[in-house]
């Protein structure tokens, strides 16, 4: 049986940060450009951080080719370090048990996320789960989420682990997570733990749609066909 590469999204899939990312974006923008709640009307689910920053800059009439994205990135990470420590954050149901189970089955675990790499580390390490993931592809690798799966595969290849897209299973909570897998013919598991309902996710090309990753026995049986 060939080993599989399991690639997790972060926000809405592994964790809920209690709005830390949005607050950090807004605070960074206010510091730099004097505008409060700049991202209030910008949907963020499934987008990369760089995409979101560029949308915010465009919406408020600021160019993003003049170093503004870099300034936003730096300031955002400063605020994220602070905002992640809040009483509303939580680990999604069944995540720690799922990571342990995949590890026991000797699956390779990675990330495929719109988060900046440093932002991903801040979020996951605050929950003590960053060490489960060997590597991954991030919004700082490419702002187009659909281009991230080959990036992840190449990073694992450099670590001596060879995977094709058909060896990969992307787990996420938005249609964009499903799409970024299916454009490369990888498997996709959609979990209704984020802003999209089970019905929304059933209308995607996801191979499996789950309410959560809480019942590991049930979903491990479901994905056994991939293994």
Residue, then its C-alpha position, 0 to 999 in steps of 0.5 A: x500500500x503506497x503511503x498517502x500525503x494528507x494535506x490540511x487546511x487550517x482555519x475552520x478545519x483544524x482550528x478556530x482562532x476566535x477571529x484573531x486573523x481578521x482582527x490582526x488584518x484590521x489592526x495592521x491596516x489601521x496602523x499603516x493607513x489609518x482606516x478602521x475595520x478595512x476588511x469588514x466587507x471582504x469575505x476571507x474563507x478559502x482565500x490566501x492571506x495575500x489575496x485578502x490583503x490585496x483586496x483590502x488595499x484595492x478597496x481602499x484605493x491603495x496600490x499593492x505594487x509599492x511595498x504595501x503588501x510587504x508592510x501589511x504582512x509584517x504588521x499583520x504577523x506582529x498583531x497575530x502573535x498577540x491576537x491568537x491568545x484569546x478565550x474564543x479560540x478552540x481546536x476543532x472537534x476530533x483534530x488532535x485524535x485525528x492527527x494521532x491516528x494518521x500518525x499511527x498509520x504512518x501517513x505523511x501530514x502536511x498543510x495546504x493553506x492560504x495562511x502565510x507560512x509564519x502565520x500558520x506557525x503562529x496559529x498551530x503552535x499556539x495550540x501545540x499541534x504544529x509539530x505534527x506537520x512535516x511541511x506544506x504549501x502556504x499563501x506566501x508560496x503563491x497567492x493562487x490557492x489552485x497552484x499550491x498542491x504542486x508546491x507541497x508535493x515538491x517540498x516533500x520530494x526535497x525531503x525524500x518523500x515522493x507523491x503524485x497528486x493522486x497520492x494526496x488527500x486535501x482536507x478543508x472546509x471550503x469549496x476552494x479547498x476542494x477545488x485546489x485538490x480537484x484541479x490536480x486530480x487529488x482527493x478532497x475531503x470537505x468538513x462542515x466545520x467552517x462557514x459552509x454547510x454540509x449542503x454547500x459542500x455536497x455541491x462541490x466535487x468533494x470525494x467525501x463530505x463530513x460534518x466534522x472529524x470527530x468520529x475518526x472511526x467513521x471517516x477512516x472507513x470512508x477514506x479507506x478506498x483511497x489507501 
